[in-house]
């Protein structure tokens, strides 16, 4: 079981690095660049990221099913449903650009315009300021995930540390998006070095999210394997 779960993690981390490699080699290609550029939406890296969050969601729902079918663990099994819905929402957001749509709507309101004025944000920075606007909601979700994983993975030290690591990476990715927005609204936006710094920040942010989702796939899969072995 340990070998199988490690193989899952190694596979997805390796594929994360493969998508980064495609981006570094082909992002400027006249025909393939748009398809592999991790800075863009609706392409291969986006679909890959969405697929992983869908897998995490599906396995979370399966964890709920396993626990409900067994008396080994029964308290608060509904938490897996919540986790599954959160991960499914993240998958839909990856492909449907939901938070970008919501944030542009928000900045069309009077409150949004006042916030944009406060940050001196140009239109290009709106989609990255979603972290500020939705920060209470994000804190609630991250806090809920920490509480749930701490409860469910107690006694499974490696998986618990992995869950905390994944949550840390997701938090770091959100912080990186905020700093990307700060770059877009800085006075140095037209400097020659700006584009390189911005792309570096963006690439780091995307890879943090990729590593986090890969770790979540591994954690959920490993929990299913542990639970199945314990039940037998």
C-alpha positions in Angstrom: 0.0 0.0 0.0 2.8 2.4 0.9 4.6 1.7 -2.4 1.4 2.3 -4.4 0.5 5.6 -2.6 4.1 6.9 -3.1 3.9 6.0 -6.8 0.7 8.1 -7.1 2.5 11.1 -5.5 5.6 10.6 -7.6 3.6 10.3 -10.8 1.6 13.5 -10.3 4.6 15.6 -9.1 6.6 14.3 -12.2 3.7 15.3 -14.4 3.6 18.8 -12.7 7.2 19.2 -13.6 6.5 18.0 -17.1 3.8 20.7 -17.6 6.3 23.3 -16.3 8.9 21.9 -18.8 6.4 22.2 -21.7 5.8 25.8 -20.7 9.4 26.7 -20.4 10.3 25.2 -23.8 7.2 26.0 -25.9 5.4 29.0 -24.3 6.8 31.3 -27.0 6.1 28.8 -29.9 3.9 30.4 -32.6 1.4 27.5 -32.6 1.8 25.5 -29.5 2.5 28.3 -27.1 -1.1 29.1 -26.2 -1.8 25.4 -25.6 1.0 24.9 -23.0 1.4 28.4 -21.5 0.6 28.1 -17.7 -0.2 31.8 -17.6 -3.2 31.4 -19.9 -6.6 29.9 -19.3 -8.6 27.2 -21.1 -5.5 25.2 -22.2 -3.7 22.0 -21.3 -2.2 23.1 -17.9 -5.7 24.4 -16.9 -7.4 21.1 -17.8 -4.8 19.1 -16.0 -5.2 21.2 -12.8 -8.9 20.9 -13.1 -8.7 17.1 -13.5 -6.7 16.7 -10.3 -9.2 18.7 -8.3 -11.9 16.6 -9.8 -10.1 13.4 -8.8 -9.6 14.8 -5.2 -13.4 15.6 -5.1 -14.4 12.2 -6.4 -12.2 10.4 -3.9 -13.5 12.6 -1.0 -17.1 11.5 -2.0 -15.8 7.9 -2.1 -14.3 8.3 1.4 -17.7 9.4 2.7 -19.3 6.3 1.1 -16.7 4.0 2.7 -17.2 5.5 6.1 -20.9 5.4 5.9 -20.8 1.7 4.9 -18.5 0.9 7.8 -18.7 1.3 11.6 -14.9 1.8 11.8 -15.2 5.5 11.5 -18.6 7.2 11.5 -18.4 10.5 13.3 -18.5 13.6 11.1 -18.3 11.6 7.9 -20.3 14.4 6.3 -17.1 16.4 6.3 -15.9 14.5 3.3 -19.0 15.8 1.4 -17.9 19.3 2.2 -14.4 18.7 1.1 -15.7 17.1 -2.1 -17.8 20.1 -2.9 -14.9 22.5 -2.2 -12.6 20.6 -4.5 -15.2 20.3 -7.2 -15.8 24.0 -7.0 -12.0 24.5 -7.4 -12.1 22.3 -10.4 -15.0 24.2 -12.0 -13.2 27.5 -11.2 -10.1 26.3 -13.1 -12.0 25.6 -16.3 -14.9 28.1 -15.9 -12.9 31.1 -14.5 -15.6 31.6 -11.9 -13.7 33.8 -9.6 -12.5 36.1 -12.4 -16.2 36.5 -13.5 -17.3 37.3 -10.0 -14.5 39.7 -9.3 -15.1 41.7 -12.5 -18.8 41.9 -11.5 -17.8 43.1 -8.0 -15.5 45.8 -9.4 -18.4 47.1 -11.5 -20.3 47.9 -8.3 -19.8 51.1 -6.3 -18.1 49.1 -3.5 -15.8 47.5 -6.0 -15.0 50.9 -7.7 -14.1 52.3 -4.3 -11.8 49.4 -3.5 -10.1 49.6 -6.9 -9.6 53.3 -6.2 -8.1 52.5 -2.8 -5.6 50.0 -4.4 -5.1 52.3 -7.4 -5.9 49.1 -9.5 -6.1 49.2 -13.2 -8.5 46.8 -14.9 -5.8 44.2 -15.6 -5.2 43.8 -11.9 -8.9 43.1 -11.0 -8.8 39.3 -11.5 -5.8 39.1 -9.2 -7.3 41.1 -6.4 -9.9 38.4 -5.8 -7.8 37.2 -2.9 -8.4 40.5 -1.1 -12.2 40.6 -1.8 -12.8 36.9 -0.9 -10.2 36.7 1.9 -12.8 36.0 4.7 -14.3 33.2 2.6 -10.8 31.8 1.8 -9.8 31.9 5.5 -13.0 30.0 6.5 -12.4 27.3 3.9 -8.7 26.9 4.7 -9.5 26.8 8.5 -12.2 24.2 7.9 -9.8 22.1 5.8 -7.2 22.2 8.6 -9.8 21.3 11.2 -11.2 18.4 9.1 -7.9 16.9 8.1 -6.5 17.2 11.6 -9.5 15.3 12.8 -9.5 12.6 10.1 -5.8 12.0 9.7 -4.9 12.1 13.4 -2.5 9.3 14.0 -1.4 9.2 10.4 1.5 11.6 10.7 2.8 11.6 7.2 -0.6 12.1 5.7 -1.4 14.9 8.2 1.8 16.7 7.4 1.1 16.3 3.7 -2.4 17.8 4.2 -1.0 20.7 6.1 1.7 21.1 3.4 -0.9 21.2 0.7 -3.0 23.8 2.5 0.2 25.9 3.0 1.0 25.7 -0.7 -2.6 26.8 -1.6 -2.3 29.7 0.8 1.1 30.6 -0.7 -0.4 30.5 -4.2 -3.1 32.9 -3.1 -0.5 35.2 -1.6 1.5 35.1 -4.8 -1.6 36.2 -6.7 -1.9 39.2 -4.4 1.7 40.1 -5.1 1.1 39.7 -8.9 -1.7 42.3 -8.5 0.7 44.5 -6.6 3.1 44.3 -9.5 0.4 45.2 -12.0 -0.5 48.4 -10.1 3.0 49.4 -9.3 4.8 52.4 -10.9 7.3 50.1 -12.5 4.7 48.3 -14.6 6.2 49.7 -17.8 9.9 48.8 -16.9 11.6 46.3 -19.2 12.3 44.0 -16.2 8.6 44.0 -15.2 7.3 41.3 -17.5 10.0 38.8 -16.5 9.3 39.3 -12.8 5.6 39.1 -13.3 5.9 35.9 -15.4 8.2 34.4 -12.7 5.7 35.2 -10.0 2.9 33.7 -12.1 4.8 30.5 -12.8 5.6 30.0 -9.2 2.0 30.6 -8.2 0.7 28.0 -10.7 3.3 25.4 -9.7 2.4 25.9 -6.0 -1.2 25.1 -6.8 -0.2 22.2 -8.9 2.0 20.6 -6.2 -0.8 21.2 -3.7 -3.4 19.4 -5.8 -1.0 16.5 -6.4 -0.5 16.2 -2.7 -4.2 16.2 -2.1 -4.7 13.4 -4.7 -2.1 11.3 -2.8 -3.5 12.0 0.6 -7.1 11.1 -0.3 -5.9 8.0 -2.2 -3.7 6.9 0.7 -6.6 7.4 3.2 -8.8 5.1 1.0 -6.1 2.5 1.0 -5.6 2.7 4.8 -9.3 2.6 5.5 -9.8 -0.4 3.2 -7.0 -2.3 4.9 -8.3 -1.4 8.4 -11.8 -2.5 7.5 -10.7 -5.9 6.2 
